[in-house]
Amino acid sequence: MAERMSRAQRNEQILASADDLVFELGLESLNMQLLAERAGVSRQTLYQHFTGTDDVLRELFDRSFQTMMAGLPPTSPDQDLTSRVLERTAYIFSMDDHLHRMLSSAFFATPHDHHAKFVVRAKLLKLLDDNWIVPLVERGISPDLAISTVTTVFGSILLYRTLINEGSLSMESAQRQIVRLIEILVAP
């Protein structure tokens, strides 16, 4: 007779199945019926763990964000902005494809997307605020321009990563373009 799973183990099983489905079919294809089938549980069991797809996605996005945060290299307060951005760029370029896809999906969220994307997007923007926006404001750049600049640079980094994966852009070329973009956007 098979041993019963604990609530935590069942939760992990469901999330692993959801993660696989999202990676295979995309975020928009995730639904509770498909997830129950993939996880090998009834819909009733699934709803005992999660209230719906937003709840599942929120957990997946939070995990992706935590994974990203755990891997970020520390920065030095005296490090210049370009070096700081390039260091973060190198980290983003080295992320596994699944983590990159989840974070990109959250960063480029639209009003029609799942609420869970916006939760992670807010966390990403807070991270960017602490590491990139504040130093720009301290240099005398207006907060609105700093936010626009950082959003543009970070979005470009995520898109360049996709192009690198497709073989359409080399990492060296992407880094040169990021440096040039920073120079243009923060020029006095």
C-alpha positions in Angstrom: 0.0 0.0 0.0 1.3 3.4 -1.0 2.3 5.7 1.8 0.1 8.9 2.1 1.9 12.1 1.3 2.0 14.9 3.9 0.3 18.2 3.1 3.7 19.8 2.3 4.7 16.9 0.1 1.4 17.0 -1.8 1.9 20.8 -2.2 5.3 20.3 -3.6 4.0 17.6 -6.0 1.3 20.0 -7.3 3.7 22.9 -7.7 6.2 20.7 -9.5 3.5 19.7 -11.9 2.4 23.3 -12.4 5.9 24.3 -13.0 6.3 21.6 -15.7 3.0 22.6 -17.3 3.9 26.3 -17.4 7.3 25.5 -18.9 5.8 23.2 -21.5 2.6 25.0 -22.4 3.0 28.6 -21.1 1.3 30.5 -18.4 -1.9 31.1 -20.2 -2.5 27.4 -20.6 -2.5 26.5 -17.0 -5.9 25.6 -15.6 -7.0 23.6 -12.5 -8.3 20.6 -14.4 -5.1 20.1 -16.4 -3.1 20.7 -13.3 -5.1 18.1 -11.3 -4.6 15.5 -14.1 -0.8 16.2 -14.4 -0.4 16.1 -10.6 -2.4 12.9 -10.3 -4.9 14.4 -7.8 -8.5 15.1 -7.8 -9.7 18.7 -8.3 -11.1 18.6 -4.8 -7.6 17.8 -3.4 -6.1 20.5 -5.7 -8.6 23.1 -4.3 -7.6 22.1 -0.7 -4.1 23.3 -1.5 -4.8 26.3 -3.8 -7.7 28.5 -4.4 -7.1 28.7 -8.2 -4.5 29.3 -10.9 -3.6 32.7 -9.6 -2.7 31.2 -6.2 -0.6 28.5 -7.9 1.1 31.1 -10.2 1.7 33.4 -7.3 3.6 30.6 -5.5 5.6 29.8 -8.7 6.5 33.4 -9.3 7.5 33.9 -5.7 9.8 30.9 -5.9 11.3 32.2 -9.1 11.9 35.5 -7.5 13.5 33.9 -4.4 15.7 31.8 -6.6 16.8 34.8 -8.5 17.5 36.7 -5.3 19.5 33.9 -3.8 21.8 33.8 -6.9 22.4 37.6 -7.2 26.0 38.5 -6.6 26.5 41.2 -3.9 27.3 44.7 -5.0 29.6 47.2 -3.5 28.3 50.7 -2.6 31.2 52.3 -4.3 30.7 50.2 -7.5 29.7 52.5 -10.5 26.3 52.0 -12.1 27.6 50.5 -15.3 29.6 47.9 -13.5 26.7 47.1 -11.2 24.3 46.7 -14.2 26.8 44.5 -16.1 27.3 42.3 -13.1 23.5 41.8 -12.9 23.3 41.4 -16.7 25.9 38.5 -16.5 23.8 36.9 -13.8 20.6 37.2 -15.9 22.4 35.8 -18.9 23.5 32.8 -16.9 20.0 32.0 -15.4 18.4 28.8 -16.4 15.8 29.1 -19.2 12.8 28.4 -17.0 13.7 31.1 -14.4 14.3 33.6 -17.2 11.0 32.8 -18.8 9.1 33.2 -15.4 10.8 36.5 -14.6 10.3 37.9 -18.1 6.7 36.9 -18.0 6.3 38.8 -14.8 8.3 41.9 -15.9 6.4 42.3 -19.1 3.0 41.7 -17.5 0.0 43.5 -18.9 -3.3 44.5 -17.2 -4.9 41.4 -18.7 -2.4 39.0 -17.1 -2.7 37.1 -13.9 -2.4 39.1 -10.6 0.5 36.8 -9.6 2.7 38.4 -12.3 2.1 41.8 -10.9 3.1 40.7 -7.4 6.5 39.5 -8.7 6.8 42.5 -11.0 6.4 44.8 -8.0 9.2 42.8 -6.2 11.4 43.1 -9.3 10.9 46.8 -9.4 11.7 47.1 -5.7 14.9 45.2 -6.3 15.7 47.5 -9.3 14.8 50.5 -7.2 17.3 49.6 -4.4 20.1 48.6 -6.7 19.8 50.8 -9.8 17.2 53.6 -9.4 18.4 55.1 -6.1 22.0 55.5 -7.4 20.6 57.3 -10.5 18.5 59.7 -8.3 21.6 60.3 -6.1 23.4 61.4 -9.2 20.8 64.1 -9.8 18.6 62.3 -12.3 14.8 62.8 -11.7 13.0 59.8 -10.2 10.7 59.5 -13.2 13.6 59.4 -15.6 15.5 57.0 -13.4 12.5 54.6 -13.3 12.1 54.8 -17.1 15.8 54.3 -17.6 16.0 51.2 -15.4 12.8 49.7 -16.7 14.2 50.1 -20.3 17.6 48.7 -19.4 16.2 45.7 -17.4 13.6 44.9 -20.1 16.4 45.1 -22.7 18.5 42.7 -20.7 15.7 40.2 -20.6 15.1 40.5 -24.3 18.8 40.2 -25.1 18.9 37.0 -23.1 16.2 35.6 -25.3 18.1 36.6 -28.4 21.3 35.0 -27.0 19.4 31.8 -26.4 18.1 31.8 -30.0 21.6 32.4 -31.3 20.6 35.8 -32.8 22.9 37.8 -30.6 26.3 37.1 -28.9 26.8 37.7 -25.2 29.6 40.2 -25.9 27.4 42.1 -28.4 24.5 42.2 -25.8 26.8 43.5 -23.1 28.2 46.2 -25.5 24.6 47.3 -26.3 23.7 47.4 -22.6 26.7 49.6 -21.8 25.8 51.9 -24.8 22.1 52.0 -23.6 23.2 53.0 -20.1 25.5 55.7 -21.5 22.7 57.1 -23.7 20.1 57.0 -21.0 22.1 58.5 -18.1 24.3 61.0 -20.1 24.4 64.4 -18.5 
